[in-house]
Amino acid sequence: MQLLLSAAALERVKDRIAPFVGDLDIVTVAGPDSFQRGGQDIDKADVDPEIVWSTLDAYAGGLLGTLVGRTLQGQKTQWMQTFNAGLDAPIFKSIIAKGVRITKSNAQAVAIAEYVVGHAISLILPIDRQRELQAQKDWKSTPYREVSQTRWVLVGYGSIGKEIANRIKPFGVHLTVVRRSVAPDGLADAVVGMDALPGILPQTDVVVLAPALTDETRDMCDAAFFAAMKPGSILLNIGRGGLVDEDALKVGLETDQPAHAVLDVFQTEPLPAEHWIWEHPKVRVTAHTSNSGQGTPGRGDDLFVANLKNFLAGEPLLNEATPREVGL
């Protein structure tokens, strides 16, 4: 059985997987459409892996296309572990349609949750105003609304949404979760479907977008969405850029609906230099980097090692995607 992965990924986990990989044929991606076994170049015709591990380092190194290409061109691939949390990219539909099992990653959930909570609290508390007064040497009081008095809405409640809830509920916020299943959740004060969202936006202080990008959610934040938002509220998008109609957001910002937007994802990435979002005083821009906590790579390695052990033992895989998640 053949395993295909990046050389960097193998170096990180080789000692951990050694006890149970047995006679596994381990092949690394050496470059675009080039491969090695044990540090020696091999013909690409010999690469038809049963297992593919798509890692963030492979993506950053320009090797993702080679990993995906072998998955689609080969005849033997049974399982792919990906670093992606969301599977809205069309390529995943092609992979699952071929009969390949995909397990998605929750490694980034902790980092993204801390990103969300950190940005939100820094906007709820008058930190910027206090810095301004300090610079002016102006001794003035800065009253503020406590975080515990705010109402939050999480749109999407997968691994990322749950990590956000775990961190924000101890502050005492009122939390509403928006998802397909409206079954109660221990961390949420209310769980509602997407159709209820327009009715709760006028009372919501913080809206966090974390759903998958589907036909239902694409451009969900349109003119009507922003018109319904509470003046002075905060919007955070760590889901997909396609969730937000950026022109409608610009209009909403003019009336403080929302008063602040924290955006990690955009309709076009990288965000074009001439885009109005860069310089808008009410918008914080980050370069699709909310997942970049120092613990993310290690958690990704842990997930792969656990899933590899399970796969080889014929046991259930963690975070396995369903055909519905890729639009099948």
C-alpha positions, -999 to +999 in steps of 0.1 A: +000+000+000+014+034-010+013+067+009+020+100-009+028+131+011+053+160+012+088+154+024+083+180+052+052+162+064+070+128+064+099+143+084+075+155+111+056+122+116+080+094+105+089+083+140+053+084+151+040+062+123+069+038+122+054+014+147+023+006+127+030+014+090+046-020+083+055-025+047+038+008+036+054+022+005+061+058+014+066+082-016+073+120-012+066+148-036+099+163-046+086+190-069+059+196-094+051+161-108+083+146-094+086+120-067+111+102-045+112+070-025+138+070+003+154+101-011+158+086-046+139+099-077+113+075-091+092+075-123+058+091-119+043+060-135+052+042-103+031+066-082-005+054-077-011+059-040-039+043-019-034+071+007-027+108+001-020+134+027-025+170+015-008+194+040-006+231+044+032+230+038+025+213+004+001+240-005+026+267+005+053+250-015+032+247-047+029+210-044-008+207-039-016+203-076+007+173-078-009+156-048-044+162-062-033+152-097-020+119-085-053+114-067-074+120-097-052+103-123-044+072-103-066+041-100-059+030-064-065+060-041-089+051-013-084+079+012-072+115+012-065+135+044-067+172+036-057+203+056-090+220+046-118+226+070-143+234+042-147+214+011-165+239-012-137+238-039-150+219-069-120+196-069-133+178-038-165+169-056-144+153-083-124+133-057-153+120-038-172+112-070-143+090-079-149+070-047-121+084-026-129+090+010-119+125+023-112+134+059-112+172+065-092+190+091-102+206+124-066+215+133-072+252+126-103+255+148-085+265+180-065+292+162-095+306+143-116+307+175-089+327+193-087+350+163-125+356+164-127+362+202-096+384+203-108+407+175-143+409+189-133+417+224-109+443+212-137+460+194-163+457+222-139+473+247-128+509+240-092+500+235-086+522+205-103+552+223-081+546+253-050+546+232-061+579+216-066+595+250-032+582+261-015+598+231-033+631+239-024+628+276-062+634+282-075+620+315-110+609+306-132+581+316-142+555+289-174+538+299-181+506+279-205+478+275-193+446+291-187+415+269-211+396+292-239+420+281-235+412+244-255+389+222-237+367+197-248+347+166-226+319+152-237+311+116-223+276+111-215+253+140-188+228+129-155+223+147-146+260+144-180+272+157-178+249+187-143+262+196-156+298+194-185+289+217-162+272+241-142+304+245-169+330+245-196+314+267-175+317+299-178+355+294-215+352+299-227+362+264-260+352+250-253+328+221-275+318+192-263+291+168-276+291+133-274+257+116-294+230+097-302+210+127-321+230+154-315+204+181-305+220+214-268+224+221-253+227+256-233+258+248-260+277+229-288+297+245-308+291+212-304+270+181-323+282+150-324+275+112-312+299+086-347+312+080-348+327+115-316+348+110-333+380+097-354+381+128-325+379+153-300+402+135-316+435+149-308+423+185-273+409+178-241+426+187-216+401+172-222+380+140-196+354+132-197+337+098-184+301+098-207+281+075-197+261+044-201+280+011-231+265-007-258+276-030-278+285+001-251+306+018-234+323-012-239+361-008-261+355+022-248+388+036-266+410+011-283+443+013-313+430+033-289+412+057-270+444+065-302+465+067-314+441+094-282+443+114-281+462+147-264+496+144-231+494+162-227+456+157-197+437+146-193+413+117-165+387+115-161+365+085-137+335+089-158+313+066-155+320+029-154+353+010-183+342-011-206+346+019-205+384+018-217+407-010-189+432-006-207+461-023-236+456+001-212+456+030-198+489+019-233+504+020-240+488+054-209+503+069-222+538+061-250+534+086-229+514+112-247+482+101-222+468+110-201+494+127-170+471+123-161+443+100-133+419+106-126+400+073-101+372+069-116+359+036-127+377+004-145+373-029-111+376-046-079+364-030-053+379-027-074+410-022-066+434-051-045+464-040-070+488-054-100+473-035-119+497-013-118+473+017-081+479+023-084+515+034-119+515+049-116+528+085-143+504+098-127+472+083-099+450+096-082+430+069-062+398+074-048+377+046-068+345+051-045+338+080-068+333+109-057+296+109-021+305+114-017+297+151+015+280+161-004+250+172-023+243+139+004+222+122+009+200+152-028+193+155-029+185+118-002+160+123-020+145+153-051+141+132-033+124+103-014+100+126-047+090+143-065+086+110-037+066+094-037+042+123-075+038+120-074+034+082-048+006+084-068-011+111-101-008+092-116+014+119-138+046+113-119+077+102-122+110+121-139+140+104-148+120+073-167+142+047-201+132+033-210+136-004-234+163+006-206+184+020-191+186-015-224+191-033-231+156-044 
